[in-house]
Amino acid sequence: MSGTFFLNPQVSLAETDDGAVLLHERTGRYWQLNTTGFSVLRGLTNGQTCEQAAQTLASQCAISDTRARSDIAALLASLCSADLLRECR
Amino acid sequence: GYEPPALTAVGEF
């Protein structure tokens, strides 16, 4: 996944005190995203690539680039698997 | 403190 991403148009997002809630209007499922996850999602939907988002996360949270890439890859897999986020093609 | 990004299924309606 080296491209950019966009939020599925069928998903409603509401920011909360501890992150965000995402509601998939077609499936009726809703999800909780923690603060770090919401920060990453915001970067991705604002045009950051996976690599750029990892660099931002590593810088903000003082973690290694490797850890940041791994955590973002896991988050992306979850978001795409749930059809909340889609890759621009 | 670092909290890894996490997505949690809450439910459905």
Backbone of each chain as nested JSON, in Angstrom:
{
  "chains": [
    {"id": "A", "residues": [
      {"number": 1, "name": "MET", "atoms": {"N": [0.844, -1.193, 0.0], "CA": [0.0, 0.0, 0.0], "C": [0.876, 1.238, 0.0]}},
      {"number": 2, "name": "SER", "atoms": {"N": [1.165, 1.75, -1.177], "CA": [2.041, 2.916, -1.246], "C": [1.288, 4.148, -1.71]}},
      {"number": 3, "name": "GLY", "atoms": {"N": [-0.022, 3.991, -2.002], "CA": [-0.793, 5.112, -2.509], "C": [-1.418, 5.932, -1.404]}},
      {"number": 4, "name": "THR", "atoms": {"N": [-2.446, 6.674, -1.793], "CA": [-3.179, 7.472, -0.815], "C": [-4.57, 6.864, -0.634]}},
      {"number": 5, "name": "PHE", "atoms": {"N": [-5.282, 7.374, 0.357], "CA": [-6.527, 6.732, 0.765], "C": [-7.656, 7.743, 0.905]}},
      {"number": 6, "name": "PHE", "atoms": {"N": [-8.871, 7.231, 0.857], "CA": [-10.028, 8.086, 1.117], "C": [-11.043, 7.307, 1.939]}},
      {"number": 7, "name": "LEU", "atoms": {"N": [-11.813, 8.058, 2.719], "CA": [-12.842, 7.442, 3.544], "C": [-13.981, 6.98, 2.643]}},
      {"number": 8, "name": "ASN", "atoms": {"N": [-14.439, 5.76, 2.856], "CA": [-15.583, 5.251, 2.104], "C": [-16.747, 6.246, 2.236]}},
      {"number": 9, "name": "PRO", "atoms": {"N": [-17.331, 6.686, 1.119], "CA": [-18.437, 7.657, 1.187], "C": [-19.63, 7.161, 2.001]}},
      {"number": 10, "name": "GLN", "atoms": {"N": [-19.717, 5.848, 2.193], "CA": [-20.832, 5.292, 2.964], "C": [-20.546, 5.277, 4.462]}},
      {"number": 11, "name": "VAL", "atoms": {"N": [-19.432, 5.89, 4.848], "CA": [-19.042, 5.892, 6.258], "C": [-19.212, 7.287, 6.855]}},
      {"number": 12, "name": "SER", "atoms": {"N": [-19.901, 7.347, 7.991], "CA": [-20.02, 8.595, 8.745], "C": [-19.024, 8.557, 9.891]}},
      {"number": 13, "name": "LEU", "atoms": {"N": [-18.341, 9.676, 10.094], "CA": [-17.336, 9.739, 11.149], "C": [-17.722, 10.823, 12.148]}},
      {"number": 14, "name": "ALA", "atoms": {"N": [-17.678, 10.482, 13.42], "CA": [-17.951, 11.467, 14.468], "C": [-16.785, 11.468, 15.443]}},
      {"number": 15, "name": "GLU", "atoms": {"N": [-16.196, 12.644, 15.625], "CA": [-15.077, 12.763, 16.556], "C": [-15.6, 12.681, 17.986]}},
      {"number": 16, "name": "THR", "atoms": {"N": [-14.87, 11.979, 18.836], "CA": [-15.259, 11.845, 20.242], "C": [-14.099, 12.294, 21.126]}},
      {"number": 17, "name": "ASP", "atoms": {"N": [-14.307, 12.265, 22.43], "CA": [-13.262, 12.698, 23.354], "C": [-12.041, 11.791, 23.293]}},
      {"number": 18, "name": "ASP", "atoms": {"N": [-12.256, 10.534, 22.907], "CA": [-11.128, 9.606, 22.897], "C": [-10.888, 9.0, 21.523]}},
      {"number": 19, "name": "GLY", "atoms": {"N": [-11.089, 9.803, 20.487], "CA": [-10.827, 9.332, 19.132], "C": [-11.984, 9.644, 18.209]}},
      {"number": 20, "name": "ALA", "atoms": {"N": [-12.558, 8.606, 17.621], "CA": [-13.673, 8.815, 16.705], "C": [-14.511, 7.548, 16.614]}},
      {"number": 21, "name": "VAL", "atoms": {"N": [-15.753, 7.746, 16.211], "CA": [-16.648, 6.628, 15.939], "C": [-16.957, 6.646, 14.453]}},
      {"number": 22, "name": "LEU", "atoms": {"N": [-16.869, 5.486, 13.818], "CA": [-17.163, 5.386, 12.394], "C": [-18.362, 4.473, 12.205]}},
      {"number": 23, "name": "LEU", "atoms": {"N": [-19.323, 4.957, 11.462], "CA": [-20.54, 4.198, 11.204], "C": [-20.613, 3.856, 9.725]}},
      {"number": 24, "name": "HIS", "atoms": {"N": [-20.626, 2.562, 9.416], "CA": [-20.766, 2.125, 8.029], "C": [-22.251, 2.016, 7.732]}},
      {"number": 25, "name": "GLU", "atoms": {"N": [-22.751, 2.93, 6.915], "CA": [-24.194, 3.046, 6.731], "C": [-24.793, 1.867, 5.966]}},
      {"number": 26, "name": "ARG", "atoms": {"N": [-23.99, 1.172, 5.171], "CA": [-24.532, 0.047, 4.415], "C": [-24.616, -1.212, 5.276]}},
      {"number": 27, "name": "THR", "atoms": {"N": [-23.553, -1.489, 6.023], "CA": [-23.541, -2.708, 6.834], "C": [-24.202, -2.496, 8.191]}},
      {"number": 28, "name": "GLY", "atoms": {"N": [-24.305, -1.224, 8.621], "CA": [-24.876, -0.937, 9.932], "C": [-23.891, -1.144, 11.064]}},
      {"number": 29, "name": "ARG", "atoms": {"N": [-22.65, -1.468, 10.732], "CA": [-21.656, -1.699, 11.78], "C": [-21.005, -0.384, 12.182]}},
      {"number": 30, "name": "TYR", "atoms": {"N": [-20.659, -0.279, 13.443], "CA": [-19.932, 0.907, 13.868], "C": [-18.715, 0.526, 14.691]}},
      {"number": 31, "name": "TRP", "atoms": {"N": [-17.74, 1.419, 14.627], "CA": [-16.401, 1.119, 15.115], "C": [-15.865, 2.276, 15.94]}},
      {"number": 32, "name": "GLN", "atoms": {"N": [-15.002, 1.949, 16.887], "CA": [-14.325, 2.961, 17.693], "C": [-12.859, 3.011, 17.278]}},
      {"number": 33, "name": "LEU", "atoms": {"N": [-12.382, 4.224, 17.019], "CA": [-10.983, 4.432, 16.667], "C": [-10.352, 5.241, 17.792]}},
      {"number": 34, "name": "ASN", "atoms": {"N": [-9.235, 4.769, 18.343], "CA": [-8.639, 5.521, 19.447], "C": [-7.958, 6.795, 18.934]}},
      {"number": 35, "name": "THR", "atoms": {"N": [-7.451, 7.59, 19.867], "CA": [-6.905, 8.905, 19.509], "C": [-5.769, 8.798, 18.502]}},
      {"number": 36, "name": "THR", "atoms": {"N": [-4.87, 7.864, 18.735], "CA": [-3.746, 7.689, 17.814], "C": [-4.247, 7.255, 16.441]}},
      {"number": 37, "name": "GLY", "atoms": {"N": [-5.193, 6.339, 16.446], "CA": [-5.743, 5.858, 15.185], "C": [-6.437, 6.963, 14.408]}},
      {"number": 38, "name": "PHE", "atoms": {"N": [-7.158, 7.815, 15.132], "CA": [-7.856, 8.916, 14.466], "C": [-6.857, 9.908, 13.884]}},
      {"number": 39, "name": "SER", "atoms": {"N": [-5.777, 10.15, 14.614], "CA": [-4.734, 11.049, 14.119], "C": [-4.129, 10.502, 12.826]}},
      {"number": 40, "name": "VAL", "atoms": {"N": [-3.882, 9.202, 12.8], "CA": [-3.328, 8.565, 11.6], "C": [-4.338, 8.625, 10.452]}},
      {"number": 41, "name": "LEU", "atoms": {"N": [-5.588, 8.307, 10.764], "CA": [-6.628, 8.331, 9.727], "C": [-6.77, 9.719, 9.113]}},
      {"number": 42, "name": "ARG", "atoms": {"N": [-6.701, 10.735, 9.965], "CA": [-6.827, 12.109, 9.476], "C": [-5.698, 12.427, 8.503]}},
      {"number": 43, "name": "GLY", "atoms": {"N": [-4.487, 11.982, 8.841], "CA": [-3.357, 12.213, 7.944], "C": [-3.54, 11.498, 6.62]}},
      {"number": 44, "name": "LEU", "atoms": {"N": [-3.987, 10.254, 6.691], "CA": [-4.164, 9.461, 5.47], "C": [-5.24, 10.053, 4.569]}},
      {"number": 45, "name": "THR", "atoms": {"N": [-6.346, 10.498, 5.167], "CA": [-7.431, 11.047, 4.349], "C": [-7.13, 12.473, 3.901]}},
      {"number": 46, "name": "ASN", "atoms": {"N": [-6.055, 13.052, 4.448], "CA": [-5.616, 14.372, 3.98], "C": [-4.514, 14.247, 2.935]}},
      {"number": 47, "name": "GLY", "atoms": {"N": [-4.278, 13.022, 2.466], "CA": [-3.359, 12.848, 1.353], "C": [-2.009, 12.254, 1.693]}},
      {"number": 48, "name": "GLN", "atoms": {"N": [-1.778, 11.947, 2.973], "CA": [-0.504, 11.327, 3.321], "C": [-0.448, 9.898, 2.787]}},
      {"number": 49, "name": "THR", "atoms": {"N": [0.738, 9.496, 2.349], "CA": [0.934, 8.09, 2.02], "C": [1.171, 7.325, 3.318]}},
      {"number": 50, "name": "CYS", "atoms": {"N": [1.174, 6.015, 3.211], "CA": [1.427, 5.166, 4.368], "C": [2.784, 5.509, 4.987]}},
      {"number": 51, "name": "GLU", "atoms": {"N": [3.772, 5.699, 4.138], "CA": [5.124, 6.008, 4.614], "C": [5.164, 7.363, 5.32]}},
      {"number": 52, "name": "GLN", "atoms": {"N": [4.493, 8.35, 4.736], "CA": [4.458, 9.68, 5.359], "C": [3.737, 9.636, 6.705]}},
      {"number": 53, "name": "ALA", "atoms": {"N": [2.657, 8.872, 6.761], "CA": [1.912, 8.744, 8.016], "C": [2.78, 8.075, 9.077]}},
      {"number": 54, "name": "ALA", "atoms": {"N": [3.582, 7.105, 8.655], "CA": [4.472, 6.426, 9.597], "C": [5.534, 7.384, 10.124]}},
      {"number": 55, "name": "GLN", "atoms": {"N": [6.059, 8.219, 9.246], "CA": [7.065, 9.195, 9.678], "C": [6.459, 10.184, 10.672]}},
      {"number": 56, "name": "THR", "atoms": {"N": [5.239, 10.617, 10.394], "CA": [4.555, 11.543, 11.304], "C": [4.334, 10.891, 12.663]}},
      {"number": 57, "name": "LEU", "atoms": {"N": [3.857, 9.656, 12.642], "CA": [3.583, 8.947, 13.892], "C": [4.874, 8.738, 14.687]}},
      {"number": 58, "name": "ALA", "atoms": {"N": [5.935, 8.329, 14.0], "CA": [7.217, 8.095, 14.675], "C": [7.728, 9.377, 15.315]}},
      {"number": 59, "name": "SER", "atoms": {"N": [7.576, 10.482, 14.605], "CA": [8.045, 11.77, 15.113], "C": [7.21, 12.234, 16.303]}},
      {"number": 60, "name": "GLN", "atoms": {"N": [5.903, 12.12, 16.189], "CA": [5.003, 12.608, 17.239], "C": [5.101, 11.78, 18.516]}},
      {"number": 61, "name": "CYS", "atoms": {"N": [5.286, 10.486, 18.357], "CA": [5.207, 9.597, 19.516], "C": [6.566, 9.066, 19.949]}},
      {"number": 62, "name": "ALA", "atoms": {"N": [7.623, 9.536, 19.279], "CA": [8.983, 9.118, 19.637], "C": [9.125, 7.601, 19.648]}},
      {"number": 63, "name": "ILE", "atoms": {"N": [8.645, 6.979, 18.58], "CA": [8.823, 5.537, 18.422], "C": [9.659, 5.311, 17.17]}},
      {"number": 64, "name": "SER", "atoms": {"N": [10.139, 4.102, 16.984], "CA": [10.984, 3.817, 15.83], "C": [10.161, 3.821, 14.546]}},
      {"number": 65, "name": "ASP", "atoms": {"N": [10.829, 4.09, 13.431], "CA": [10.152, 4.055, 12.134], "C": [9.568, 2.665, 11.878]}},
      {"number": 66, "name": "THR", "atoms": {"N": [10.318, 1.66, 12.281], "CA": [9.861, 0.281, 12.066], "C": [8.566, 0.014, 12.819]}},
      {"number": 67, "name": "ARG", "atoms": {"N": [8.524, 0.45, 14.076], "CA": [7.313, 0.256, 14.887], "C": [6.148, 1.038, 14.281]}},
      {"number": 68, "name": "ALA", "atoms": {"N": [6.42, 2.264, 13.851], "CA": [5.36, 3.097, 13.279], "C": [4.801, 2.459, 12.008]}},
      {"number": 69, "name": "ARG", "atoms": {"N": [5.693, 1.968, 11.146], "CA": [5.232, 1.328, 9.903], "C": [4.381, 0.102, 10.212]}},
      {"number": 70, "name": "SER", "atoms": {"N": [4.84, -0.672, 11.173], "CA": [4.125, -1.892, 11.54], "C": [2.738, -1.573, 12.092]}},
      {"number": 71, "name": "ASP", "atoms": {"N": [2.67, -0.579, 12.972], "CA": [1.384, -0.221, 13.583], "C": [0.417, 0.345, 12.545]}},
      {"number": 72, "name": "ILE", "atoms": {"N": [0.946, 1.14, 11.628], "CA": [0.075, 1.731, 10.608], "C": [-0.381, 0.67, 9.613]}},
      {"number": 73, "name": "ALA", "atoms": {"N": [0.497, -0.253, 9.285], "CA": [0.1, -1.338, 8.382], "C": [-1.035, -2.149, 9.002]}},
      {"number": 74, "name": "ALA", "atoms": {"N": [-0.942, -2.401, 10.303], "CA": [-1.994, -3.161, 10.988], "C": [-3.303, -2.375, 11.004]}},
      {"number": 75, "name": "LEU", "atoms": {"N": [-3.205, -1.073, 11.268], "CA": [-4.411, -0.24, 11.28], "C": [-5.047, -0.182, 9.89]}},
      {"number": 76, "name": "LEU", "atoms": {"N": [-4.211, 0.001, 8.878], "CA": [-4.723, 0.063, 7.504], "C": [-5.427, -1.235, 7.122]}},
      {"number": 77, "name": "ALA", "atoms": {"N": [-4.836, -2.343, 7.514], "CA": [-5.453, -3.636, 7.205], "C": [-6.835, -3.727, 7.841]}},
      {"number": 78, "name": "SER", "atoms": {"N": [-6.947, -3.265, 9.077], "CA": [-8.242, -3.293, 9.769], "C": [-9.25, -2.368, 9.097]}},
      {"number": 79, "name": "LEU", "atoms": {"N": [-8.808, -1.151, 8.778], "CA": [-9.711, -0.162, 8.175], "C": [-10.192, -0.614, 6.796]}},
      {"number": 80, "name": "CYS", "atoms": {"N": [-9.281, -1.165, 6.003], "CA": [-9.649, -1.6, 4.651], "C": [-10.483, -2.875, 4.704]}},
      {"number": 81, "name": "SER", "atoms": {"N": [-10.162, -3.751, 5.634], "CA": [-10.917, -4.99, 5.783], "C": [-12.368, -4.701, 6.161]}},
      {"number": 82, "name": "ALA", "atoms": {"N": [-12.559, -3.663, 6.971], "CA": [-13.913, -3.279, 7.394], "C": [-14.598, -2.401, 6.352]}},
      {"number": 83, "name": "ASP", "atoms": {"N": [-13.897, -2.13, 5.24], "CA": [-14.427, -1.288, 4.16], "C": [-14.714, 0.133, 4.641]}},
      {"number": 84, "name": "LEU", "atoms": {"N": [-13.925, 0.589, 5.6], "CA": [-14.067, 1.966, 6.079], "C": [-13.177, 2.9, 5.266]}},
      {"number": 85, "name": "LEU", "atoms": {"N": [-12.053, 2.371, 4.82], "CA": [-11.073, 3.166, 4.089], "C": [-10.756, 2.464, 2.773]}},
      {"number": 86, "name": "ARG", "atoms": {"N": [-10.56, 3.257, 1.736], "CA": [-10.255, 2.689, 0.427], "C": [-9.027, 3.369, -0.151]}},
      {"number": 87, "name": "GLU", "atoms": {"N": [-8.282, 2.606, -0.928], "CA": [-7.075, 3.145, -1.546], "C": [-7.425, 3.804, -2.869]}},
      {"number": 88, "name": "CYS", "atoms": {"N": [-6.877, 4.995, -3.099], "CA": [-7.076, 5.679, -4.371], "C": [-6.367, 4.885, -5.461]}},
      {"number": 89, "name": "ARG", "atoms": {"N": [-7.052, 4.666, -6.574], "CA": [-6.44, 3.913, -7.674], "C": [-6.454, 4.735, -8.948]}}
    ]},
    {"id": "B", "residues": [
      {"number": 1, "name": "GLY", "atoms": {"N": [2.46, 8.931, 26.781], "CA": [2.626, 7.499, 26.607], "C": [2.098, 7.097, 25.251]}},
      {"number": 2, "name": "TYR", "atoms": {"N": [2.773, 6.162, 24.606], "CA": [2.356, 5.777, 23.261], "C": [1.246, 4.746, 23.312]}},
      {"number": 3, "name": "GLU", "atoms": {"N": [0.165, 5.065, 22.654], "CA": [-0.948, 4.126, 22.515], "C": [-1.048, 3.755, 21.045]}},
      {"number": 4, "name": "PRO", "atoms": {"N": [-0.79, 2.514, 20.681], "CA": [-0.84, 2.125, 19.271], "C": [-2.207, 2.409, 18.664]}},
      {"number": 5, "name": "PRO", "atoms": {"N": [-2.242, 2.784, 17.387], "CA": [-3.537, 3.021, 16.742], "C": [-4.375, 1.751, 16.757]}},
      {"number": 6, "name": "ALA", "atoms": {"N": [-5.643, 1.894, 17.119], "CA": [-6.488, 0.705, 17.243], "C": [-7.902, 0.98, 16.76]}},
      {"number": 7, "name": "LEU", "atoms": {"N": [-8.441, 0.015, 16.03], "CA": [-9.825, 0.065, 15.571], "C": [-10.581, -1.063, 16.265]}},
      {"number": 8, "name": "THR", "atoms": {"N": [-11.665, -0.714, 16.938], "CA": [-12.427, -1.707, 17.688], "C": [-13.865, -1.759, 17.193]}},
      {"number": 9, "name": "ALA", "atoms": {"N": [-14.334, -2.955, 16.884], "CA": [-15.739, -3.111, 16.497], "C": [-16.608, -2.912, 17.728]}},
      {"number": 10, "name": "VAL", "atoms": {"N": [-17.616, -2.051, 17.599], "CA": [-18.485, -1.759, 18.741], "C": [-19.789, -2.537, 18.644]}},
      {"number": 11, "name": "GLY", "atoms": {"N": [-20.352, -2.585, 17.445], "CA": [-21.618, -3.292, 17.286], "C": [-22.247, -2.942, 15.958]}},
      {"number": 12, "name": "GLU", "atoms": {"N": [-23.506, -3.232, 15.819], "CA": [-24.204, -2.865, 14.598], "C": [-25.663, -2.605, 14.911]}},
      {"number": 13, "name": "PHE", "atoms": {"N": [-26.295, -1.881, 14.02], "CA": [-27.698, -1.584, 14.227], "C": [-28.431, -1.73, 12.909]}}
    ]}
  ]
}
